[in-house]
Amino acid sequence: TGGGGGGGGGSGGGSGGSGGGDVGGGGDGGGGEGGVNDERRAAADEGITSFNLDARRRPVAEPQLCASLFGLKIVSLSAGYGHNLALSADGRVFSCGYNDRGQLGLGHRINCTEFQYVSALEGVFVCQIACGQAHNLARTTDTRPSHPFDIAAKDKEKEKGAPLLTVPSAAAAADGSGGDCGGVYVWGNGSLGQLGLGRRVTGRRVPVLLPALSHNGVRIVDVAAGNNHSVAVSDRGEVWTWGHGEYGQHGGQASVSTNDLVDAFHYYQPRPLLVDPGVKVVQVECGSCFSLGRTESGDVYSWGWNGHGVLGHGKGYFSHAPTRIAALGSVDRRAVSIAAGANLCAAVVETSQCPIQYRYLLDQCHDAAAELGLGTCDVVIRVPGSKKPFFGHRIILESRCRFLQGYLRAAQQDHGCVEEVFDTDDEPSRRMLSVVLETEHASATTMAALLVYIYTEKLEVPPHKLKALMGFASDVFMPRLEALCAASIQLDHGAASWSGLGMGAKEPVAVPPARFDLDMRQAVNEPRHADVRFVSRQQGHQQEHHTPPDTAGSTALSAASPPSPSSPPSPPSPPSPNSVMSAPSLVGHKCVLAKIPFFKALLSETWREGQRPGQGEEPLNGPLNGEEEDASEALEASVLQQSVAEVDIDGFTKDGVRIEIFSKLLDFIYTGQVAVASAG
């Protein structure tokens, strides 16, 4: 906090103070002797008998507790160029700092080092505050009670039968859910029209109601202030803007703000801003010379001066008209909150409701393509016309895409589809399945976008490639990706471009719900491509001796006999896609399990829990769904040199973690969903 000289003060008068302040300043008359005398006479009129003009700036490098707000519950703060506002839970406003333009709202222009109550707002409940460079906005709601903190006084009023006003909390009032919002109060510097009071008003030392909005019956739900311009949003989603407009702060539907160039005083009063037809804005934020608006659908629009790229449309962009920021709003993501500084912006974006994604495995694929290490990749995919190989993980690709599942399994039968891929200098080469994906729309761009979608459920592709990706998604039978592309084309280019695709529909494209977790549940305890086997011999012996014959195998989580000491345990039969198998042994995949630090260490080459002396990795060629699949897996294990690491989990069993619970842990790792079925 800071200010120059003079405690007390305020519209009610005070005893005054002395001593240097933290922030330099002084009023308009501080430049000479006549100015000092004028300032003293003005101060005397306010009831201040003495003050000190010897103000100095002192930076505060660390946060300090603000003693002048003790006893108050502060729910919101706002900062201007050299002043601060604080909003309490009972709807009162306090100010401190620079006051050379009356921005503290105290009725004088004396700087204050401590927060002072803005008594001119007595009788109204303020639910939102916003600071510009030297002006302020306050959005109000219904009249607040006379004794917001005095419970005893409220009880007395109840006994007298006096009606008590129900006042919403500041949080409820802020989003409009706690009652009807009232007017907008403004004060401070108005020389550039930022107060919206017309060309004849250059400033106000106390808050005054902005008549242009209240007289029009507009219910304001959000306000924001830039350096020297202001913006408000009505409950109907309309945007009102006023103040300085030299840099296009007020939008406009042309490349320049023509109204402001024709009439410099046009925006000295609030004017409506046309965004896009049908767009309802619910939140606004202002930077120095630009503004942001968040819509009800989660899109973000920007307008004003594009210094430092603040409009979010790339370097060199120039257009004052409100334009949607394509990178923030899309069919699979929406902005839920926005913020703006002087020359920077931030947004909180909510993506599709996918509980899990494998971005870390996608990074492995990129590293393998860049020859930085193969990681756990086990398949190479090439597309015509591109020399760049794409790497992936078969368990992920086959679980997420049925087309790739059949394509890769068919290629597995051909010994010519096996390629020797060299790893880094520290690692040996690896034999991997290698295929060429020849479809009509296959290209390097569409293949890269397909992998991003498979691993993350997200649509990431340049806008001009959406149509090609939509065709590629149709080629590989990915209906949700195809719908996402179609909806994005419709969103970015409108119904005209959409009808040009031959679809002939103007209604919004219905996008199916995400099914990432459902697809990955098929990979849980799936022996195909598995390279880890978890064995619980202790529980196997317990089940052999204690399971009644008439109930053995009656549940979905069946139990099998323990493996003989002379041979490794065989994996269980694969479960149905919607169930997780529980048996004395479970299988897993290193690529998925390695995201958990415990399993990453457990499966490392330097330490493997439960490893018996002389026991190494062995091919996973146990029984599957039949002799044909058994032979297929055996062929894959021999050709691709696939091996399995066996891990003894009897330590978990001793700690009371039965293998059924362990299987649910694996289900959570693969799908991100917490299993609700009882462990039995």
C-alpha positions as CSV (number, residue, x, y, z in Angstrom):
1,T,0.0,0.0,0.0
2,G,1.2,3.5,-0.4
3,G,0.2,7.1,-0.7
4,G,1.5,10.6,0.0
5,G,0.8,12.2,3.3
6,G,-2.4,12.9,5.1
7,G,-4.2,10.3,7.1
8,G,-7.8,10.8,8.1
9,G,-9.6,12.8,5.4
10,G,-12.6,11.5,3.6
11,S,-15.9,13.2,2.9
12,G,-16.7,13.1,6.6
13,G,-13.6,15.0,7.6
14,G,-10.8,13.9,9.9
15,S,-8.0,15.1,12.2
16,G,-5.3,14.8,9.5
17,G,-1.8,13.3,9.7
18,S,1.8,14.1,8.9
19,G,4.9,12.3,7.7
20,G,6.1,11.2,4.3
21,G,4.2,8.7,2.2
22,D,5.2,5.7,0.2
23,V,3.9,6.8,-3.2
24,G,4.8,10.2,-4.6
25,G,2.0,12.5,-5.7
26,G,0.2,15.7,-4.7
27,G,-2.7,17.2,-6.5
28,D,-2.9,19.3,-9.6
29,G,-1.5,22.4,-7.7
30,G,1.7,20.8,-6.5
31,G,3.9,22.6,-9.0
32,G,4.3,26.0,-7.4
33,E,3.5,28.2,-4.4
34,G,0.1,29.3,-5.8
35,G,-0.7,25.6,-6.4
36,V,0.2,24.7,-2.8
37,N,-2.0,27.5,-1.4
38,D,-4.9,26.4,-3.6
39,E,-4.4,22.8,-2.5
40,R,-4.4,23.9,1.2
41,R,-7.6,25.9,0.7
42,A,-9.2,22.9,-1.0
43,A,-8.1,20.6,1.8
44,A,-9.4,23.0,4.4
45,D,-12.8,22.8,2.7
46,E,-12.7,19.0,3.2
47,G,-11.9,19.4,6.9
48,I,-8.2,18.6,6.6
49,T,-6.1,21.1,8.6
50,S,-2.6,19.8,7.8
51,F,-0.8,17.6,5.3
52,N,2.8,17.0,4.1
53,L,3.7,17.4,0.4
54,D,7.1,15.8,0.9
55,A,6.1,12.5,-0.7
56,R,8.6,9.8,-1.8
57,R,8.3,6.5,-3.6
58,R,9.4,3.4,-1.8
59,P,9.1,0.0,-3.6
60,V,7.7,-2.8,-1.5
61,A,9.6,-5.9,-2.6
62,E,7.7,-8.4,-0.4
63,P,4.0,-8.8,0.4
64,Q,3.0,-7.0,3.6
65,L,-0.2,-7.5,5.7
66,C,-2.5,-4.5,5.2
67,A,-3.4,-3.4,8.7
68,S,-5.9,-0.8,7.6
69,L,-8.3,-3.6,6.5
70,F,-8.2,-5.6,9.8
71,G,-11.6,-6.8,10.9
72,L,-13.0,-6.8,7.4
73,K,-13.7,-9.8,5.2
74,I,-12.3,-8.8,1.8
75,V,-13.7,-10.8,-1.2
76,S,-12.2,-8.8,-4.1
77,L,-9.3,-6.5,-5.0
78,S,-8.5,-4.4,-8.0
79,A,-5.4,-2.4,-8.9
80,G,-4.9,0.7,-11.1
81,Y,-1.8,2.5,-12.1
82,G,-1.1,3.8,-8.6
83,H,-4.2,3.1,-6.5
84,N,-6.1,0.1,-5.1
85,L,-9.7,-0.8,-4.4
86,A,-10.9,-3.4,-2.0
87,L,-14.4,-4.9,-1.7
88,S,-15.7,-6.4,1.5
89,A,-18.2,-9.2,1.9
90,D,-20.9,-6.7,3.0
91,G,-20.6,-4.7,-0.3
92,R,-18.5,-1.8,1.0
93,V,-15.6,-0.3,-1.1
94,F,-12.3,0.8,0.4
95,S,-9.5,2.7,-1.5
96,C,-5.9,3.8,-1.1
97,G,-2.9,5.1,-3.1
98,Y,-2.7,7.9,-5.7
99,N,-5.5,10.3,-5.7
100,D,-4.4,13.1,-8.1
101,R,-7.5,12.5,-10.2
102,G,-9.9,11.8,-7.4
103,Q,-9.7,8.0,-8.2
104,L,-10.0,7.1,-4.5
105,G,-13.6,8.4,-4.5
106,L,-13.1,10.2,-1.2
107,G,-14.2,13.7,-2.4
108,H,-10.6,15.2,-2.3
109,R,-7.3,14.7,-4.1
110,I,-5.1,13.8,-1.2
111,N,-3.1,10.6,-1.5
112,C,-3.8,8.0,1.2
113,T,-1.4,5.5,2.5
114,E,-4.1,3.5,4.2
115,F,-7.4,2.1,2.9
116,Q,-10.3,4.5,3.4
117,Y,-14.0,3.7,3.2
118,V,-15.7,5.2,0.1
119,S,-18.7,6.6,2.0
120,A,-20.3,8.0,-1.1
121,L,-21.4,4.5,-1.9
122,E,-23.3,4.2,1.4
123,G,-26.7,2.6,0.9
124,V,-25.8,0.5,-2.1
125,F,-24.4,-3.0,-2.2
126,V,-21.4,-3.2,-4.5
127,C,-20.8,-6.7,-6.0
128,Q,-17.9,-5.9,-8.4
129,I,-15.1,-3.4,-8.7
130,A,-12.7,-2.6,-11.6
131,C,-9.8,-0.2,-11.8
132,G,-8.5,1.6,-14.8
133,Q,-5.4,3.7,-14.9
134,A,-7.0,6.5,-12.9
135,H,-10.7,5.7,-13.0
136,N,-12.9,3.1,-11.4
137,L,-16.2,1.2,-12.0
138,A,-18.4,-0.4,-9.4
139,R,-21.3,-2.6,-10.2
140,T,-24.0,-2.6,-7.6
141,T,-27.0,-4.8,-6.6
142,D,-29.9,-4.3,-4.1
143,T,-29.5,-2.0,-1.1
144,R,-27.4,-3.6,1.6
145,P,-28.5,-3.7,5.3
146,S,-27.8,-1.0,7.8
147,H,-25.8,-3.3,10.1
148,P,-24.1,-5.9,8.0
149,F,-21.9,-7.1,10.9
150,D,-23.9,-6.2,13.9
151,I,-25.9,-9.3,14.7
152,A,-27.4,-7.8,17.9
153,A,-28.8,-4.9,15.9
154,K,-30.4,-7.3,13.4
155,D,-32.0,-9.2,16.3
156,K,-33.4,-5.9,17.7
157,E,-34.8,-5.0,14.2
158,K,-36.5,-8.5,14.1
159,E,-38.0,-7.9,17.5
160,K,-39.4,-4.6,16.3
161,G,-40.9,-6.3,13.2
162,A,-38.7,-4.2,10.8
163,P,-38.2,-6.0,7.5
164,L,-34.6,-7.1,6.9
165,L,-33.2,-7.0,3.4
166,T,-31.9,-10.3,2.1
167,V,-28.4,-9.4,0.7
168,P,-26.6,-11.9,-1.6
169,S,-23.0,-12.8,-1.0
170,A,-20.5,-11.0,-3.1
171,A,-19.7,-14.2,-5.0
172,A,-23.4,-14.8,-5.7
173,A,-23.9,-11.2,-6.7
174,A,-20.9,-11.3,-8.9
175,D,-22.4,-13.9,-11.2
176,G,-25.9,-12.4,-11.1
177,S,-27.4,-15.4,-9.2
178,G,-27.9,-13.5,-5.9
179,G,-30.4,-10.9,-7.0
180,D,-31.0,-8.2,-9.6
181,C,-28.0,-6.0,-10.4
182,G,-28.4,-2.3,-10.1
183,G,-26.4,0.4,-11.8
184,V,-22.8,1.1,-12.5
185,Y,-21.0,3.8,-10.5
186,V,-18.0,5.6,-11.9
187,W,-15.4,8.0,-10.5
188,G,-11.9,9.3,-11.1
189,N,-10.3,10.7,-14.3
190,G,-12.8,11.3,-17.1
191,S,-10.9,13.5,-19.5
192,L,-11.0,10.9,-22.3
193,G,-14.6,9.9,-21.7
194,Q,-13.7,6.8,-19.6
195,L,-16.5,7.7,-17.1
196,G,-19.1,7.7,-19.8
197,L,-20.6,11.0,-18.5
198,G,-20.3,13.0,-21.7
199,R,-17.8,15.5,-23.1
200,R,-18.4,18.1,-20.4
201,V,-17.3,15.9,-17.5
202,T,-13.5,15.6,-17.1
203,G,-13.6,13.8,-13.7
204,R,-15.4,13.0,-10.6
205,R,-14.0,12.8,-7.0
206,V,-16.9,10.8,-5.7
207,P,-18.8,7.8,-7.3
208,V,-21.8,8.8,-9.4
209,L,-24.3,6.6,-11.1
210,L,-23.8,6.2,-14.8
211,P,-27.1,7.3,-16.2
212,A,-26.7,6.2,-19.8
213,L,-27.0,2.5,-18.7
214,S,-29.5,2.9,-15.9
215,H,-31.9,5.1,-18.0
216,N,-31.9,2.5,-20.8
217,G,-33.0,-0.2,-18.4
218,V,-29.9,-2.2,-19.0
219,R,-29.0,-4.8,-16.3
220,I,-25.3,-5.1,-16.2
221,V,-23.7,-8.4,-15.2
222,D,-20.0,-7.6,-15.7
223,V,-17.7,-4.6,-16.0
224,A,-14.0,-4.1,-16.9
225,A,-11.7,-1.1,-17.2
226,G,-8.6,-0.6,-19.4
227,N,-6.1,2.3,-19.3
228,N,-8.6,4.9,-20.4
229,H,-11.6,2.9,-21.7
230,S,-14.4,0.9,-20.0
231,V,-16.6,-2.1,-21.0
232,A,-19.8,-3.5,-19.6
233,V,-21.9,-6.6,-20.4
234,S,-25.7,-6.8,-20.0
235,D,-27.7,-9.8,-19.0
236,R,-28.8,-10.2,-22.6
237,G,-25.1,-10.6,-23.7
238,E,-24.8,-7.1,-25.1
239,V,-21.4,-5.3,-24.9
240,W,-21.3,-1.6,-24.0
241,T,-18.1,0.3,-24.4
242,W,-17.0,3.9,-23.8
243,G,-13.9,6.1,-23.3
244,H,-10.7,6.5,-25.3
245,G,-10.9,4.9,-28.7
246,E,-7.9,6.0,-30.7
247,Y,-6.5,2.4,-30.8
248,G,-9.8,0.6,-31.7
249,Q,-10.7,-0.1,-28.1
250,H,-14.4,0.0,-29.1
251,G,-14.2,-2.5,-31.9
252,G,-16.1,-1.5,-35.0
253,Q,-17.0,-3.6,-38.0
254,A,-14.3,-2.0,-40.2
255,S,-10.5,-2.0,-40.1
256,V,-10.6,1.2,-38.1
257,S,-12.9,2.6,-35.5
258,T,-14.7,5.0,-37.9
259,N,-17.1,6.5,-35.5
260,D,-14.3,7.7,-33.2
261,L,-12.4,9.2,-36.2
262,V,-15.4,11.1,-37.4
263,D,-16.5,12.3,-33.9
264,A,-13.8,12.3,-31.2
265,F,-16.5,12.5,-28.5
266,H,-18.7,9.7,-29.9
267,Y,-17.6,7.2,-27.2
268,Y,-17.7,9.7,-24.3
269,Q,-21.0,7.9,-23.5
270,P,-21.6,4.1,-23.5
271,R,-22.3,2.7,-27.0
272,P,-23.3,-0.9,-27.9
273,L,-20.7,-3.0,-29.6
274,L,-21.8,-5.5,-32.3
275,V,-19.9,-8.8,-32.0
276,D,-21.3,-11.6,-34.1
277,P,-25.0,-12.3,-34.7
278,G,-26.3,-14.6,-32.1
279,V,-23.3,-14.4,-29.8
280,K,-24.0,-13.8,-26.1
281,V,-21.1,-12.4,-24.1
282,V,-21.0,-13.2,-20.4
283,Q,-17.6,-11.9,-19.3
284,V,-15.3,-9.1,-20.3
285,E,-11.7,-8.1,-19.5
286,C,-9.6,-5.1,-20.5
287,G,-5.9,-4.6,-21.1
288,S,-4.2,-1.3,-21.7
289,C,-5.8,-0.7,-25.2
290,F,-7.7,-3.8,-25.9
291,S,-10.6,-5.9,-24.6
292,L,-11.6,-9.6,-24.4
293,G,-15.0,-11.1,-24.3
294,R,-16.0,-14.6,-23.3
295,T,-19.2,-16.0,-24.7
296,E,-21.8,-18.3,-23.3
297,S,-20.6,-21.1,-25.5
298,G,-17.0,-20.8,-24.3
299,D,-15.5,-18.8,-27.2
300,V,-13.2,-15.8,-26.7
301,Y,-13.4,-12.6,-28.8
302,S,-10.8,-9.9,-28.8
303,W,-10.6,-6.4,-30.2
304,G,-8.5,-3.3,-29.9
305,W,-4.8,-2.7,-30.4
306,N,-2.7,-5.8,-31.1
307,G,0.5,-4.6,-29.4
308,H,2.6,-7.6,-28.2
309,G,0.2,-10.0,-29.9
310,V,-2.4,-9.6,-27.2
311,L,-5.4,-10.2,-29.5
312,G,-4.3,-13.8,-29.9
313,H,-4.4,-13.9,-33.7
314,G,-0.7,-14.0,-34.4
315,K,2.0,-11.5,-35.1
316,G,1.1,-8.6,-37.4
317,Y,-2.6,-9.1,-37.1
318,F,-4.6,-5.8,-37.6
319,S,-8.3,-5.5,-37.3
320,H,-10.3,-3.6,-34.7
321,A,-13.4,-5.7,-35.2
322,P,-14.2,-8.3,-32.5
323,T,-12.7,-11.6,-33.8
324,R,-13.0,-15.1,-32.3
325,I,-9.7,-16.5,-31.0
326,A,-9.7,-19.9,-32.7
327,A,-7.0,-21.4,-30.5
328,L,-9.2,-21.1,-27.3
329,G,-12.6,-22.2,-28.4
330,S,-13.4,-25.4,-30.4
331,V,-15.8,-28.3,-30.5
332,D,-13.8,-30.2,-27.9
333,R,-12.7,-27.3,-25.6
334,R,-14.2,-24.1,-24.2
335,A,-12.9,-21.2,-22.2
336,V,-14.3,-20.9,-18.7
337,S,-12.5,-17.8,-17.5
338,I,-10.3,-15.1,-19.0
339,A,-8.0,-12.4,-17.6
340,A,-6.0,-9.6,-19.1
341,G,-3.0,-7.6,-17.9
342,A,-1.6,-4.4,-19.5
343,N,0.0,-6.4,-22.4
344,L,-0.8,-10.0,-21.8
345,C,-3.8,-12.3,-21.6
346,A,-4.6,-15.7,-20.0
347,A,-7.5,-18.1,-20.2
348,V,-8.7,-21.2,-18.4
349,V,-9.8,-23.7,-20.9
350,E,-11.9,-26.8,-20.2
351,T,-11.3,-29.7,-22.5
352,S,-13.5,-32.7,-23.4
353,Q,-14.4,-34.8,-20.4
354,C,-11.8,-37.5,-21.0
355,P,-10.5,-38.8,-17.6
356,I,-7.1,-39.9,-19.0
357,Q,-4.8,-39.4,-22.0
358,Y,-1.5,-40.8,-23.1
359,R,0.4,-37.6,-24.0
360,Y,3.6,-39.0,-22.5
361,L,3.4,-42.0,-24.9
362,L,2.8,-39.6,-27.8
363,D,6.0,-37.8,-26.8
364,Q,7.8,-41.2,-27.1
365,C,6.5,-41.6,-30.6
366,H,7.8,-38.1,-31.5
367,D,11.2,-38.9,-29.9
368,A,11.4,-42.2,-31.9
369,A,10.7,-40.4,-35.1
370,A,13.4,-37.9,-34.3
371,E,15.9,-40.7,-33.5
372,L,16.1,-39.8,-29.8
373,G,15.2,-43.2,-28.6
374,L,12.5,-45.8,-29.2
375,G,11.2,-46.0,-25.7
376,T,8.4,-48.6,-25.6
377,C,7.3,-48.1,-29.2
378,D,6.7,-51.4,-31.1
379,V,5.3,-50.5,-34.5
380,V,6.4,-48.3,-37.4
381,I,3.8,-46.7,-39.7
382,R,4.5,-45.0,-43.0
383,V,2.2,-43.1,-45.4
384,P,2.7,-42.6,-49.1
385,G,4.5,-39.4,-50.1
386,S,6.3,-39.0,-46.8
387,K,9.8,-40.2,-45.8
388,K,9.0,-39.5,-42.2
389,P,8.2,-42.7,-40.2
390,F,5.5,-42.6,-37.5
391,F,6.0,-44.8,-34.3
392,G,3.3,-46.1,-32.0
393,H,2.3,-48.7,-29.4
394,R,0.2,-51.6,-30.7
395,I,-1.8,-52.0,-27.6
396,I,-2.9,-48.4,-27.8
397,L,-3.5,-48.3,-31.6
398,E,-5.5,-51.5,-31.7
399,S,-7.6,-50.7,-28.6
400,R,-8.5,-47.2,-30.0
401,C,-9.0,-48.0,-33.7
402,R,-10.6,-51.2,-35.0
403,F,-9.3,-50.5,-38.5
404,L,-5.7,-50.4,-37.3
405,Q,-6.4,-53.5,-35.2
406,G,-7.2,-55.6,-38.2
407,Y,-4.6,-53.9,-40.4
408,L,-1.8,-54.6,-38.0
409,R,-2.8,-58.1,-37.2
410,A,-3.0,-58.9,-40.9
411,A,0.4,-57.5,-41.5
412,Q,1.7,-59.5,-38.5
413,Q,1.3,-62.7,-40.6
414,D,3.8,-61.4,-43.2
415,H,7.4,-61.8,-42.3
416,G,8.3,-59.1,-44.7
417,C,6.5,-56.5,-42.5
418,V,9.2,-56.9,-39.8
419,E,11.8,-54.2,-39.7
420,E,15.1,-53.9,-37.8
421,V,15.0,-50.5,-36.2
422,F,18.1,-49.1,-34.6
423,D,17.8,-47.4,-31.2
424,T,20.3,-45.0,-29.7
425,D,24.0,-45.8,-29.3
426,D,23.4,-47.1,-25.8
427,E,20.6,-49.5,-26.8
428,P,20.5,-52.4,-29.2
429,S,18.4,-52.5,-32.3
430,R,14.9,-53.8,-32.1
431,R,12.7,-55.8,-34.5
432,M,9.4,-54.0,-35.0
433,L,6.3,-54.5,-37.1
434,S,6.4,-52.1,-40.0
435,V,3.4,-51.2,-42.3
436,V,2.5,-48.7,-45.0
437,L,-1.0,-47.2,-44.5
438,E,-2.3,-46.6,-48.0
439,T,-5.7,-44.9,-47.9
440,E,-7.1,-42.1,-50.0
441,H,-6.5,-39.3,-47.5
442,A,-3.4,-40.6,-45.8
443,S,-0.6,-38.0,-45.5
444,A,2.0,-36.9,-43.0
445,T,-0.3,-34.2,-41.6
446,T,-3.4,-36.4,-41.3
447,M,-1.4,-39.3,-39.8
448,A,0.1,-37.0,-37.2
449,A,-3.3,-35.6,-36.3
450,L,-4.7,-39.2,-36.1
451,L,-2.0,-40.2,-33.6
452,V,-2.7,-37.2,-31.5
453,Y,-6.4,-38.1,-31.4
454,I,-5.8,-41.7,-30.6
455,Y,-3.5,-40.9,-27.7
456,T,-5.2,-37.9,-26.3
457,E,-8.8,-37.7,-27.7
458,K,-8.0,-34.2,-28.9
459,L,-8.4,-32.6,-32.3
460,E,-5.1,-30.8,-33.2
461,V,-4.8,-30.0,-36.9
462,P,-4.4,-26.8,-39.0
463,P,-7.8,-25.4,-40.0
464,H,-7.1,-25.9,-43.7
465,K,-6.5,-29.6,-43.1
466,L,-9.7,-30.3,-41.4
467,K,-11.5,-31.6,-44.5
468,A,-8.6,-33.9,-45.3
469,L,-8.5,-35.3,-41.7
470,M,-12.3,-35.8,-41.9
471,G,-11.8,-38.0,-44.9
472,F,-8.9,-39.8,-43.3
473,A,-11.1,-40.5,-40.2
474,S,-13.7,-41.9,-42.5
475,D,-11.1,-44.1,-44.1
476,V,-10.0,-45.7,-40.8
477,F,-13.5,-45.8,-39.3
478,M,-13.1,-43.2,-36.5
479,P,-16.7,-41.7,-36.4
480,R,-16.1,-39.4,-33.5
481,L,-13.0,-37.8,-35.0
482,E,-14.9,-37.4,-38.3
483,A,-17.7,-35.6,-36.4
484,L,-15.2,-33.4,-34.6
485,C,-13.7,-32.3,-37.9
486,A,-17.1,-31.7,-39.4
487,A,-18.2,-29.6,-36.4
488,S,-15.0,-27.6,-36.5
489,I,-15.5,-26.8,-40.2
490,Q,-19.0,-25.7,-39.4
491,L,-17.8,-23.6,-36.5
492,D,-14.9,-21.9,-38.2
493,H,-16.4,-21.3,-41.6
494,G,-20.2,-21.2,-41.1
495,A,-23.0,-22.9,-42.9
496,A,-22.0,-21.7,-46.3
497,S,-18.7,-23.5,-46.2
498,W,-20.3,-26.5,-44.6
499,S,-22.9,-26.8,-47.4
500,G,-20.0,-26.6,-49.9
501,L,-18.8,-29.9,-48.6
502,G,-21.9,-31.6,-50.0
503,M,-23.5,-32.2,-46.7
504,G,-26.3,-29.8,-47.2
505,A,-27.1,-29.3,-43.5
506,K,-27.1,-26.1,-41.5
507,E,-27.9,-27.7,-38.1
508,P,-25.0,-28.1,-35.7
509,V,-23.2,-31.4,-36.1
510,A,-23.8,-33.8,-33.2
511,V,-20.5,-35.0,-31.8
512,P,-20.6,-38.5,-30.1
513,P,-19.3,-38.6,-26.5
514,A,-15.7,-39.5,-25.8
515,R,-15.0,-43.2,-25.4
516,F,-11.3,-43.1,-24.5
517,D,-11.8,-45.0,-21.2
518,L,-14.1,-47.6,-22.8
519,D,-11.6,-48.3,-25.6
520,M,-8.7,-48.6,-23.2
521,R,-10.7,-51.0,-20.9
522,Q,-10.3,-53.5,-23.7
523,A,-6.5,-53.4,-23.1
524,V,-6.8,-54.2,-19.4
525,N,-5.4,-57.7,-18.7
526,E,-5.1,-58.3,-22.5
527,P,-2.5,-61.0,-23.2
528,R,-1.9,-59.7,-26.8
529,H,1.2,-57.5,-26.8
530,A,1.6,-57.9,-23.0
531,D,5.1,-57.8,-21.7
532,V,4.5,-58.0,-17.9
533,R,2.9,-60.8,-15.9
534,F,1.9,-60.2,-12.2
535,V,1.8,-63.5,-10.3
536,S,0.4,-64.2,-6.8
537,R,1.3,-67.7,-5.9
538,Q,0.3,-67.3,-2.3
539,Q,-3.3,-66.4,-3.2
540,G,-3.4,-69.1,-5.8
541,H,-2.6,-71.7,-3.1
542,Q,-5.2,-70.2,-0.8
543,Q,-7.9,-70.3,-3.6
544,E,-6.9,-73.9,-4.4
545,H,-7.4,-75.1,-0.8
546,H,-10.4,-72.8,0.2
547,T,-12.6,-72.2,-2.8
548,P,-15.7,-74.5,-2.7
549,P,-16.0,-76.6,-5.8
550,D,-19.5,-75.5,-6.6
551,T,-18.5,-71.8,-6.6
552,A,-15.2,-71.9,-8.4
553,G,-15.3,-69.9,-11.6
554,S,-18.8,-68.7,-11.0
555,T,-17.8,-65.0,-10.8
556,A,-16.5,-62.8,-13.6
557,L,-13.2,-62.5,-11.7
558,S,-12.4,-66.2,-11.8
559,A,-9.6,-68.0,-10.0
560,A,-7.2,-70.4,-11.6
561,S,-4.8,-73.1,-10.3
562,P,-1.4,-71.9,-9.2
563,P,1.5,-72.4,-11.7
564,S,3.8,-75.4,-11.2
565,P,7.2,-74.6,-9.9
566,S,8.8,-76.0,-13.0
567,S,7.1,-73.7,-15.5
568,P,6.1,-70.0,-15.6
569,P,2.4,-69.2,-15.0
570,S,0.2,-69.0,-18.0
571,P,-1.9,-65.9,-18.6
572,P,-5.6,-66.1,-18.0
573,S,-8.1,-66.2,-20.9
574,P,-8.8,-62.7,-22.1
575,P,-11.7,-60.9,-20.4
576,S,-14.7,-59.4,-22.0
577,P,-14.2,-55.7,-23.0
578,N,-16.3,-54.5,-20.1
579,S,-14.7,-56.7,-17.3
580,V,-11.4,-56.9,-15.6
581,M,-10.1,-60.4,-15.0
582,S,-8.8,-61.4,-11.6
583,A,-6.7,-64.6,-11.3
584,P,-3.5,-65.7,-9.7
585,S,-1.8,-64.0,-12.6
586,L,-2.5,-60.7,-14.4
587,V,-0.8,-59.3,-17.5
588,G,0.0,-55.7,-18.3
589,H,2.0,-53.5,-20.8
590,K,5.1,-51.6,-19.8
591,C,4.2,-48.7,-22.0
592,V,1.1,-48.0,-20.0
593,L,2.3,-49.0,-16.5
594,A,5.5,-46.9,-16.8
595,K,3.7,-43.7,-16.2
596,I,3.4,-44.7,-12.5
597,P,6.8,-44.1,-10.9
598,F,6.4,-47.2,-8.7
599,F,5.9,-49.5,-11.7
600,K,8.6,-47.7,-13.7
601,A,11.1,-48.6,-11.1
602,L,9.7,-52.1,-10.6
603,L,10.1,-52.9,-14.3
604,S,13.4,-51.3,-14.7
605,E,16.4,-53.5,-15.7
606,T,18.3,-52.7,-12.5
607,W,15.6,-53.7,-10.1
608,R,12.7,-56.2,-10.4
609,E,10.8,-57.2,-7.4
610,G,10.2,-60.9,-6.9
611,Q,12.7,-61.9,-9.6
612,R,13.9,-65.5,-8.9
613,P,17.6,-66.3,-9.4
614,G,18.2,-67.3,-13.0
615,Q,14.7,-66.1,-14.1
616,G,14.7,-63.8,-17.1
617,E,12.2,-62.5,-19.6
618,E,10.4,-65.3,-21.5
619,P,8.1,-65.2,-24.5
620,L,4.4,-64.7,-23.6
621,N,3.1,-67.5,-25.7
622,G,0.6,-69.1,-23.3
623,P,-2.9,-70.1,-24.2
624,L,-5.2,-67.4,-25.6
625,N,-8.7,-67.7,-27.1
626,G,-7.9,-70.8,-29.1
627,E,-5.2,-72.7,-31.0
628,E,-5.3,-70.2,-34.0
629,E,-4.6,-67.2,-31.7
630,D,-2.1,-69.2,-29.8
631,A,-0.2,-69.9,-32.9
632,S,-0.4,-66.2,-34.0
633,E,0.9,-65.0,-30.7
634,A,3.7,-67.6,-30.7
635,L,4.7,-66.4,-34.2
636,E,4.7,-62.8,-33.1
637,A,6.8,-63.6,-30.1
638,S,9.4,-65.5,-32.2
639,V,9.5,-63.0,-35.1
640,L,9.3,-59.8,-33.1
641,Q,11.4,-61.1,-30.1
642,Q,8.6,-60.2,-27.7
643,S,9.3,-61.2,-24.1
644,V,7.5,-60.9,-20.8
645,A,8.8,-59.9,-17.3
646,E,7.3,-61.8,-14.4
647,V,6.7,-59.9,-11.2
648,D,5.8,-61.6,-7.9
649,I,3.1,-59.6,-6.1
650,D,2.8,-61.8,-3.0
651,G,4.1,-58.8,-1.0
652,F,0.8,-57.0,-1.9
653,T,-1.2,-60.1,-0.8
654,K,0.6,-60.2,2.6
655,D,-0.4,-56.5,3.0
656,G,-4.0,-57.4,2.4
657,V,-4.2,-56.3,-1.2
658,R,-5.9,-59.2,-2.9
659,I,-5.4,-59.7,-6.6
660,E,-8.9,-58.6,-7.3
661,I,-8.0,-55.2,-5.8
662,F,-4.8,-55.2,-7.8
663,S,-6.8,-55.7,-11.0
664,K,-8.9,-52.7,-10.2
665,L,-5.7,-50.7,-9.8
666,L,-4.7,-51.8,-13.3
667,D,-8.1,-50.8,-14.5
668,F,-7.6,-47.3,-13.1
669,I,-4.2,-46.9,-14.6
670,Y,-5.5,-47.8,-18.1
671,T,-8.8,-46.0,-18.1
672,G,-8.6,-43.3,-15.4
673,Q,-12.0,-44.6,-14.0
674,V,-12.4,-45.8,-10.5
675,A,-13.9,-49.3,-10.5
676,V,-17.2,-49.4,-8.5
677,A,-17.7,-53.1,-8.5
678,S,-17.1,-54.9,-5.2
679,A,-13.9,-56.8,-4.8
680,G,-15.8,-59.7,-3.2
